[in-house]
Amino acid sequence: MIGLYRKYLEPEYGEAAPDAVIDPSQEFDLEHPTEFRIRQNFETIAGLTALWKNCSCFKRIMTVRTVNTFIQKPAHTIPVRVYLPAGEGPHKVMVFYHGGGWMMNSLDVYDFIPRYFASYGGLLVIAPEYRLAPEHRFPKGLEDCYDALVWTHKNLAAYGGDVSSVSLCGDSAGGNLAAAVSLMARDRGGPAVHKQFLFFPATVIAPGYRTRSELRYGGGDYFLRMDSSQGSLVPAYLENPDDAKHPYVSPLLAEDLHGLPPAMFLSAECDPLLDQGLMYAAKLEDQGNEVEYRIYKGMVHAFLNRPQQKTFEAMEDVIAAMPPLKKNKEV
């Protein structure tokens, strides 16, 4: 069981907004993961496309040019999609990690989010298709995410990106990966990360007790079903159960959080993971890091990928908070 940590602030734990999009909670098919993903991705993309087509931004974001490439590793390749903003640059740079419990979703499921950041924020967005559990357990997918950061630094100039503004962004499991890659970059001496944007991140995978937000929202009526009293939230992510305590799996448990990039948290109010984000934000601040916290009232977990008013508010908050360009200055 983890210790009790202070929270960055005390939320209201209110009710979901009338316009909140609440999908049914999902159960992953561990016996047939590939077949499950194919079916689930097809259905999810169809449903999300129908929602996004009703948005006034749809035609504009679909004009964003993309480049599909890959990172060649000795034993595998990592597909990467580059979203190109208009103009020659220099452009601020975002490496985006999609969510999905370390087991689900894809670049295509999340395609609309990087498109929006590229079109409305003028950001050069790099999105890796990292390996998923249970076929590829920790740390394989995480290493893919770190490799995507390394690749970004080596290749961003070719796409008009500026090395002084590289930020990480992810939601849910993707937020966990962004936080973990920030730790890895510090521990490995780079590459530089100038800011981390964490949408409703998972910050501890085996809390051992149920937080107030989990008790309030974890029953399945608010999309995400959670019961931390039963052990690891996603046991299929780990080869070794003891890895649940590893700081790259559970950043909240890291003893040393000094020297990390500024963090902006963007949390849904009606989310079992709300308190995890609040505790990690407080611990980051207590160790001298710059922290900013936003709670989007009435929203549920995964609201980023469901176009609602507060979805766009959150994306605009990220765009406004991107670190400034410092071209030709030492970083």
Residue pairs with C-beta under 8 A, 6 or more apart in sequence:
1 207
1 208
1 209
2 204
2 207
2 208
2 209
2 250
2 252
2 253
5 252
5 279
5 282
5 283
6 279
6 282
6 286
7 275
7 278
7 279
7 281
7 282
8 265
8 278
8 279
8 281
8 282
8 285
8 291
8 293
9 278
9 293
9 295
11 213
11 269
11 274
11 278
11 295
12 269
12 297
13 212
13 213
13 216
13 217
13 269
13 274
14 269
14 270
14 297
14 298
15 270
15 298
16 22
16 222
16 270
16 298
16 299
16 300
17 297
17 298
17 299
17 310
18 298
19 308
19 309
20 270
20 298
20 299
20 300
20 303
20 308
21 51
21 300
21 303
21 306
21 308
22 221
22 222
22 223
22 300
23 223
23 302
23 306
24 223
25 220
25 223
25 224
25 225
26 40
26 104
28 36
28 101
28 103
28 104
28 236
29 35
29 36
30 134
30 236
33 103
33 132
33 134
33 135
34 135
37 104
37 106
37 132
40 104
41 104
41 105
41 106
41 108
41 109
44 105
44 109
45 108
45 109
48 109
48 112
48 305
48 306
51 306
51 307
52 58
52 112
52 307
54 307
55 307
57 116
57 119
57 120
57 312
60 119
60 120
61 112
61 115
61 116
61 118
61 119
61 120
62 115
63 119
64 83
64 84
64 85
64 115
64 118
64 119
65 83
65 84
66 81
66 82
66 83
66 84
67 81
67 82
67 84
67 159
68 79
68 80
68 81
68 82
69 79
69 80
69 81
69 82
70 77
70 78
70 79
70 80
71 77
71 78
71 80
71 128
71 144
71 147
71 148
71 151
73 147
76 131
78 128
78 129
78 130
78 131
78 144
78 147
78 148
79 107
79 128
79 129
80 126
80 127
80 128
80 129
80 148
80 151
81 107
81 111
81 114
81 126
81 127
81 129
82 124
82 125
82 126
82 127
82 159
83 114
83 115
83 117
83 118
83 123
83 124
83 125
83 126
83 127
84 118
84 124
84 159
84 160
85 91
85 118
85 119
85 121
85 122
85 123
85 124
85 160
86 119
86 122
87 122
87 160
88 160
89 124
89 159
89 160
89 161
89 162
90 160
90 161
90 162
90 325
90 327
91 122
91 123
91 124
91 159
91 160
91 161
91 162
92 121
92 122
92 123
92 124
92 161
92 162
92 165
92 167
92 322
92 323
92 325
93 123
93 124
93 125
93 126
93 152
93 156
93 161
93 162
93 163
93 165
93 166
93 167
94 114
94 117
94 123
94 124
94 125
94 126
94 166
94 167
94 168
94 169
94 197
94 322
95 125
95 126
95 127
95 128
95 145
95 148
95 149
95 152
95 166
95 167
95 168
95 169
95 178
95 181
96 110
96 113
96 114
96 117
96 125
96 126
96 127
96 169
96 170
96 174
97 127
97 128
97 130
97 145
97 168
97 169
97 170
97 174
97 175
97 177
97 178
97 181
98 105
98 106
98 107
98 109
98 110
98 127
98 170
98 171
98 174
99 105
99 110
99 170
99 171
99 172
99 173
99 174
99 175
99 199
99 302
99 304
99 305
100 106
100 109
100 132
100 172
100 173
100 174
101 172
101 173
101 234
101 237
102 132
102 133
102 138
102 141
102 173
102 176
102 234
102 236
102 237
103 132
103 133
103 134
103 234
103 236
103 237
104 132
106 129
107 127
107 129
109 305
110 127
110 305
112 305
112 307
113 304
113 305
113 315
114 125
114 127
116 312
116 315
117 123
117 125
117 169
117 315
117 318
117 319
118 124
118 125
120 315
120 316
120 319
121 315
121 318
121 319
121 322
123 319
123 322
124 156
124 159
124 160
124 161
126 148
126 151
126 152
126 156
128 144
128 145
128 147
128 148
130 141
130 142
130 144
130 145
130 148
130 177
131 140
131 141
131 144
132 141
133 141
133 234
133 236
133 237
134 236
134 237
137 236
137 237
137 238
137 239
138 237
138 238
138 239
138 243
138 246
138 248
138 249
139 248
141 177
142 177
142 180
142 181
142 184
142 248
145 177
145 178
145 180
145 181
146 181
146 184
146 185
146 188
149 166
149 168
149 181
149 185
149 191
149 193
150 191
152 161
152 166
152 191
153 163
153 166
153 190
153 191
153 192
156 162
156 163
156 166
157 163
162 325
162 326
162 327
163 192
163 331
164 194
164 323
164 325
164 326
164 327
164 329
164 331
165 194
165 322
165 323
165 324
165 325
165 326
166 191
166 192
166 193
166 194
167 193
167 194
167 195
167 196
167 197
167 261
167 322
167 323
168 178
168 181
168 182
168 193
168 195
168 196
168 197
168 261
169 178
169 196
169 197
169 198
169 199
169 318
170 176
170 177
170 178
170 197
170 198
170 199
170 201
171 199
171 200
171 201
171 302
171 304
171 305
172 199
172 200
172 201
172 202
172 273
172 301
172 302
173 202
173 234
174 199
175 198
175 199
175 200
175 201
175 202
175 277
176 201
176 202
176 203
176 249
176 251
178 196
178 197
178 198
178 201
179 196
179 198
179 201
179 203
179 251
179 263
179 280
180 247
180 248
180 249
180 251
181 193
182 193
182 196
182 260
182 261
182 263
183 247
183 248
183 251
183 254
183 257
183 260
184 248
185 191
185 192
185 193
186 259
186 260
192 331
193 261
194 261
194 262
194 323
194 331
195 261
195 262
195 263
195 264
195 321
195 322
195 323
196 260
196 261
196 262
196 263
196 264
197 263
197 264
197 266
197 318
197 321
198 263
198 264
198 265
198 266
198 277
198 280
199 266
199 267
199 304
199 314
200 266
200 267
200 268
200 271
200 273
200 274
200 277
200 301
200 302
200 304
201 265
201 273
201 276
201 277
201 280
202 233
202 273
202 276
203 250
203 251
203 252
203 273
203 276
203 277
203 279
203 280
204 250
204 251
204 252
204 253
204 276
205 232
205 233
205 234
205 237
205 238
205 244
205 249
205 250
206 228
206 231
206 232
206 233
206 244
206 245
206 250
207 228
207 276
208 228
208 229
209 228
209 229
210 218
210 226
210 227
210 228
210 229
211 228
211 272
211 275
211 276
212 275
213 271
213 272
213 273
213 274
213 275
213 276
214 226
214 227
214 228
214 272
214 273
214 275
216 270
216 272
217 224
217 270
217 271
217 272
217 274
217 300
217 301
218 224
218 225
218 226
218 227
218 272
219 225
222 270
222 271
222 272
222 300
222 301
223 300
223 301
223 302
224 271
224 272
224 273
224 300
224 301
224 302
226 233
226 272
226 273
232 238
232 241
232 244
235 241
237 249
238 244
238 249
243 249
244 250
245 253
246 253
247 253
247 254
247 255
251 257
251 280
252 276
252 279
252 280
252 283
256 287
257 283
257 284
257 287
257 289
258 287
258 288
258 289
259 289
260 284
260 289
261 289
262 289
262 290
262 291
262 292
262 323
263 281
263 284
263 289
263 290
263 291
263 292
264 291
264 292
264 293
264 294
264 317
264 318
264 321
265 277
265 278
265 280
265 281
265 291
265 292
265 293
265 294
266 294
266 296
266 304
266 314
266 317
266 318
267 273
267 274
267 277
267 278
267 293
267 294
267 295
267 296
268 274
268 295
268 296
268 299
268 300
268 301
268 302
268 303
269 295
269 296
269 297
269 298
269 299
270 298
270 299
270 300
270 301
271 299
271 300
271 301
272 301
273 301
274 295
277 293
278 293
281 291
281 293
284 291
285 291
292 321
294 314
294 317
296 303
296 310
296 313
296 314
297 310
298 310
299 308
299 310
303 310
303 311
303 314
304 311
304 314
304 315
305 311
